[in-house]
Amino acid sequence: MLEALKHTKRQHGKLKRIRVDNGPEFISRNLDLWGYQRGIAWDFPRPGTPTDNAFRQECLNQHGFVTIHEAQAMIEGWLVECNQARPHRALGDLTPTEFSQQAYRTLCKSHLH
C-alpha cells in the first residue's frame, strides 16, 4: 500500500487527504505513521453506508491484483463505468458525467443572461 501511495505522490504531487474505506489494507500503524509524517488526513467513510462502500464491494472484493499496473487498469475501468455508464438516484437518475455536463450547461446559461 505504501508503495502505491508513494507512486501516486510522484505522479500528482503532495497529497493532502486520502479517502479510504475501512478495509484491512488501510488499518496499519505504518500507514498511519506515513500519513501523519506527511501531514495527510485520512478520510474514512461512515460504516455501513452503501455508497461509501461500493468501491470495495464492486471492485476490490471482486478482483485480486498482482501488480500495481493491473490494479490501476481495473480501478480505472470501474471508475469509468461508475461515472459514465451507471445512473445514480441521488443525481436524478443521471450518471455523474451527465449530471456534471447538465450543471455546466445551466451555469453557462445563467452567465449569459
C-alpha positions as CSV (number, residue, x, y, z in Angstrom):
1,M,0.0,0.0,0.0
2,L,2.8,2.4,0.9
3,E,4.5,1.8,-2.5
4,A,1.2,2.6,-4.3
5,L,0.8,5.8,-2.3
6,K,4.4,6.9,-3.0
7,H,3.8,6.3,-6.7
8,T,0.6,8.4,-6.5
9,K,2.6,11.2,-4.8
10,R,5.2,11.2,-7.5
11,Q,2.6,11.5,-10.2
12,H,0.3,14.0,-8.6
13,G,2.4,15.9,-6.1
14,K,1.8,16.4,-2.3
15,L,-1.3,14.6,-1.0
16,K,-3.5,16.5,1.4
17,R,-6.3,14.0,2.1
18,I,-6.8,10.4,1.1
19,R,-10.3,8.9,1.1
20,V,-10.2,5.2,2.0
21,D,-12.6,2.6,3.1
22,N,-12.5,0.5,6.2
23,G,-10.6,-2.3,4.6
24,P,-7.8,-4.2,6.3
25,E,-5.2,-2.8,4.0
26,F,-5.9,0.7,5.4
27,I,-5.5,-0.3,9.1
28,S,-1.8,-0.3,9.9
29,R,0.5,1.6,12.2
30,N,3.0,2.0,9.3
31,L,0.4,3.5,7.0
32,D,-1.0,5.8,9.7
33,L,2.5,7.0,10.6
34,W,3.4,7.5,7.0
35,G,0.4,9.8,6.5
36,Y,0.9,11.6,9.8
37,Q,4.6,12.4,9.0
38,R,3.5,13.9,5.7
39,G,0.5,15.9,7.0
40,I,-2.0,13.7,5.2
41,A,-5.5,13.4,6.6
42,W,-7.3,10.1,6.3
43,D,-10.9,10.3,5.3
44,F,-12.8,7.2,6.4
45,P,-16.4,6.6,5.3
46,R,-19.3,6.1,7.6
47,P,-19.6,2.4,8.4
48,G,-22.5,0.7,6.7
49,T,-23.1,3.4,4.1
50,P,-23.6,1.6,0.8
51,T,-22.4,4.4,-1.4
52,D,-19.3,4.8,0.6
53,N,-18.5,1.1,0.4
54,A,-19.4,0.5,-3.3
55,F,-15.8,0.6,-4.4
56,R,-14.8,-2.1,-2.0
57,Q,-17.8,-4.3,-2.8
58,E,-17.8,-3.9,-6.5
59,C,-14.1,-3.6,-7.3
60,L,-11.6,-4.5,-4.6
61,N,-13.5,-7.5,-3.2
62,Q,-14.1,-8.9,-6.7
63,H,-10.6,-8.9,-8.0
64,G,-7.1,-9.9,-6.9
65,F,-4.3,-7.7,-8.1
66,V,-0.8,-9.0,-8.8
67,T,0.8,-5.7,-10.0
68,I,0.2,-2.0,-9.5
69,H,-0.5,-1.7,-13.2
70,E,-3.2,-4.4,-13.1
71,A,-4.8,-2.6,-10.1
72,Q,-4.7,0.7,-11.9
73,A,-6.3,-0.7,-15.1
74,M,-9.1,-2.5,-13.1
75,I,-9.8,0.5,-10.9
76,E,-9.8,2.9,-13.9
77,G,-12.3,0.7,-15.7
78,W,-14.5,0.6,-12.6
79,L,-14.4,4.4,-12.3
80,V,-15.3,4.9,-16.0
81,E,-18.3,2.5,-15.6
82,C,-19.4,4.1,-12.4
83,N,-19.1,7.7,-13.6
84,Q,-20.1,7.4,-17.3
85,A,-22.5,4.4,-17.5
86,R,-24.2,4.0,-14.2
87,P,-27.1,6.3,-13.2
88,H,-27.3,7.4,-9.6
89,R,-30.6,8.0,-7.9
90,A,-29.1,10.9,-5.9
91,L,-28.4,12.6,-9.2
92,G,-31.9,12.3,-10.6
93,D,-31.0,9.0,-12.3
94,L,-28.2,10.6,-14.3
95,T,-24.7,9.4,-14.4
96,P,-22.1,11.7,-12.7
97,T,-20.8,12.7,-16.1
98,E,-24.3,13.6,-17.3
99,F,-25.0,15.5,-14.1
100,S,-21.8,17.4,-14.4
101,Q,-22.5,18.3,-18.0
102,Q,-26.0,19.4,-17.2
103,A,-24.8,21.6,-14.3
104,Y,-22.1,23.1,-16.6
105,R,-24.7,24.0,-19.2
106,T,-27.0,25.5,-16.6
107,L,-24.2,27.6,-15.2
108,C,-23.2,28.8,-18.7
109,K,-26.7,29.8,-19.5
110,S,-27.1,31.7,-16.2
111,H,-23.9,33.7,-17.0
112,L,-25.2,34.6,-20.5
113,H,-28.4,36.3,-19.1
